Amino acid sequence: MKLLVIGDLHGQTPQVHFKEFDAIILPGDICRDGGREYIWKALEWNTKHPKKKRQWYYYCGKKKARKIVLENVTVGREILRTLSKYKKPIFIIPGNWDQKTTEKKMQESSLNKKDLYSKFIGKFKNVHDCFRKKYDSKNFTIIGNGVMSAPERKGQPYGYEYWRQPLEHHFKNAKRKKQPIIYLNHDVPFLCMDQITNKKSPAYGRHYGSKVARDLILEYKPILCIGGHIHEHYGTKKIGKTIVLNAGFGGDKNTLITLEKGRVTNIEYATKPWSGKVKV
């Protein structure tokens, strides 16, 4: 089986470089990233004032912010429409740009008060939402998660336990059935292709990977973990026996992964990887 993995798009039209594949993997951030300049301003301010959190729409107003968000989601839906024309199953998880809200309290405090992610992926028969879900095939199990604000801290309202708990029984069931696991997570694991190298970023030099993802990998040993979010890296590394792919950023970032008999047998990149190729 061949999986076509497309990196974080942020509204860019994907350039599909491979002709033969059986399924498409989208590890989040399909929607456009309009409003980024306001988010950066808020991030910079919040970094300097950790006890006083300022929302990004403070800098442009809620009315304009809502318009930006709806335009972002519309672009994401058109991307899904384009990829659906390949008539292959699409496995998707939400990224931080994809307007996914998980709890009523989060919806009440959010800008749009709606789960726009579920709406923009809806009505596509070949699109499978893997957020906090398990998808079983004959040869492997896909377990997905997304959105996460990492590195997660234990004991926080939307921290480590909040993101890990919904996945736990899926991993245990797959392990019990001895099914090879493919783990989709919007963010890459902590300390694995997750360091911010953009000197203009307020988070320059820090590691922003997911501690939940790293711990699940160490405990359940999936054959493959696919993530993104950290745009400075594109390529593969290993945590134990698990191959970790940072799917990269941009419409030209395609990776073709071949699976045979419950293991990864080949990895091909459409463009040169930034983090080095793993031997399989």
N, C-alpha and C positions, 0 to 999 in steps of 0.2 A: 504494500500500500504506500502511496506517495501523498504527503501532506504539503500543500503550498501555504507557507506562513508569510503573512504580510505585516510589515512593521507598523508602528504608530503613524497614522496618516495625517491627523490634524486637519482634515478637510482636503488633503491633496488627492488627486485622482491616481489610483494605483496603476502602475505600469507592470503588467504581468509578463514576465520574461520566459516562463516555462510553459510548454505546450501540453504536457501530459501530467495530470495529477488527479487524485481521487476525491480530495476534500480540501477545503480552505479553512485556515485558522486565522482568526482576528483577535489578537490579545489586547484590544482596547484602544481608546482614543481615535475613533473613526471620525467623530464630528470635528468641525472646524474649530479653530482656537481664537476666534474673535474675542477681543477684550483682554488679551494677554498683557497689554501694556498697563492696564489698571490692576491686574492681578500681581504683576511684578512690583508696582508701587505699594500695594498692600503688604506683600511679602517682606519688602524692605523695611516698611514701617513696623510691622509686627516683630521682625527680628530685633529691632532696636528697642521695642516696647513690649516685651513678652507678657506682661501682666494686663495689657490693654489691647484686645484684638480688634482690628479694623477690617470690615468686609470690603471686597474689591469694588462693589458697586457704590461705595462711599465716594469714589472719584469720578463717577459718571452719572450717578442717579439711577434709581430703580427702573424707571420707565425705559431709559436707553439700554440698561443692562438686560431687561427682559427681551427686548427686540434683538439684541446681540445673541442671546442664548437660543432663541427660536430660529434665527438664521443659521446658527451653528448646527443645530439638529437637522434642519432641512437639508443642508449639504451632506451630512452623514447618511441620511436616508437615500439620497441619490447615489452615493457610493455603494450602498448595499444593493440598490436596484441594478447597478452596473455589474457587480460581482455575481448577482443571482442569475444573470444571463448565461453563465457558464454551466448552469444546471447541475452543480455539484453541491453536496451538503456543506454548509458554512457553520462552523462552530465559533461562537463569539462570547466575549465577556466585556463588561463595561470598564472603560478607563475613567479617569477623573474629568475628562471633557465630555463624557457621554450622558450626563444629567441623570444618573441613577440615584434614587433615594430609597433607602431600605426600611426605615422605620417611620411610624406616624410622626414622632417628635421631630425627626429630621425633615420630613415633608413640611411640617408646620413652620419650621424655622428657615426653610429654604427660600430662594428667590421666587421660584415659580409654583411651589407647593404641589407639584405634580411629578410623577415618575415618567419623565419624557423619554427615557431610554426604552422602556417597554413599548411605548408608542412608535418610536422610529424603527424598531426592529420588527414590529408586528406585521402580520399579513404576508410575510415572505415564507412560503411553505418549506423552503429548504434551509432556513436559518434556525439554528438550534442555540438557544440561550443557555449557556453553561454556568451562569452566575450562581454559586453555591449549590450546584447541581452535579449529578453524575450521569454520564452517557455511556452505556455499555454496547460494545460491538463484539463480534466473535473473537477478536484477537487482542483487544485492549479495552481499558476503561479511561474515559476522559473525566477529570474532575476540575471544576473551574471556580475561580474567585476573581474579584476585581475591585476597582475604585480606591482601595486602601490608601490611607495616609501613613506612610512608614518613615522610619522604623517604629513599629508599634510598641507602646509602653503598657506594662501590666498594671491592672487596677484602674485604668482610665475608663470613662463612660463608653467611648468608642475605640478602645485600645485593643491590646493583644487578644484577650479572651473573646471579645466581640467578633473578631474576624476569624479566629481559629475554630471556635465551637461549632458553627454550622458545617464545617468541612470534615470534622472528626469521624462521624459515622460513615461517611462515604469512603474515606481512606481505609477504615477498619474492614468494611464489607469487601472492598476490592482486594485487600490483603488476604482476607479469609478465603476468598475464591481463587487466590493465587493468580489474579489477573494482572498483567503488566499495566502500569498506570502512566498516563500522560497528564501532567499537571499544568493547567493554564492559570497564570496569575499575572495581573496587569503589571505589577512591579516585579523586578528581578529580586532574587534573594539577597539578604544583607551580606555585605562584604564580597559580592560576586558581580563584577561589572556594574557597580552602583555608585561609584565615586563621582561627584560633580567636579568636572574639570573646566567648566566655563568660568573664566575669571570675572565676568560681568555679573554672575549670579551671586545673590546674597548668601547662598548656601555653598559657595566655592570651597572645595576641599573635603566636604563632609560625605559620609556614606548614607545614602537614602534608600537602601534596599529594604525588603520585608523580612522581619525576624520570624514572622509566622511561616513564610515560605521556606526559609532556611531550616527551621525546626521540623517542619513536615517532611522535607526532603531527607533529612538525617534520620528521621524515625521510620518512614515508610518506603524510602528508596524507590521513587518512581523512575522509570527508564528515561524520562524526558520531562524537563520543566521549560515551558515557553513563557517568556515575559517581555517587558519593554520598559517604558516610562522614563528611564534614564537615557537620554538621547545621545550622550557622548560615547556610547559603546554600541557595537554591533558585532556579534560573533558568538562563539561558544567557549565555555569552560566546563569543568567538572566539579561537582561536590560529591565526594565519594565516587560511586558508580553512576550517579545521575548526570546526564548531559544537560547543561543549562544553556538555553539560547536566549540572548538578548536580541529581539527581532529588529531592533534599530528604528530609525526615524526617517520618514519620507516615502513618497510614492514609488521610488525605485528600489526599496529594500524588500526583496523577495528571498525566501530561503525554501529550498525543496528538501524535505526529509523523507527518506525511504525507510520503511519498517518491514521487517521480515521475521517471522517466527518469534514475535514478542521482543524484538530488540531493534535498535537503530543500526542500520547497516551502511547508510551513506548520507552525507549532508552536502548540498550544493548551494552556493551563494550567487545571486544575480550580479552583485557588485562586490568588490573586495571588502572582506570583513575588517573591522577595526581592532577586534580583540583577539585575533588569532584563531585558526581553525583547529578543531579537535579531531584526533584520529579515532575512528570507530571500527 
